[in-house]
Amino acid sequence: MKSRYLVRQSDVTPYSPANHTGTRNYRMIGKDTVGAKQVEMLIGEVERGKGALPHGHPGIEQVCYLLEGSAQYAERRFEFRE
């Protein structure tokens, strides 16, 4: 039996959002996994050199947390350093 409070990445089916290439998103916290109504948390895996076309998410705020590698957003570059 799956726990409502413990969701593993292997329990979630990945999807590729519109206007993205080489990405896999795993919705870990959301309506379908834990019944959340006002928040979601995703793990996004992005292949080197791939990503999203410029787009917006009106009506929500979004946070990205870089676990490894590097990323570029608009004109800024971010790198993970240990």
MOPE-V681796 format. One line per field, one symbol per residue. psi: psi as a letter, one per 20 degrees, with the letter a starting at -180 (. if undefined). A space follows every 50 residues. Layout:
BEGIN
psi = ???
END
This chain:
BEGIN
psi = pqqiiopqhiippqqoqqkqqkqppoogpaghgjjqhjqqpqppppqpja bqqprrmpiqqpppoohqbrqppcjqpqqpp.
END
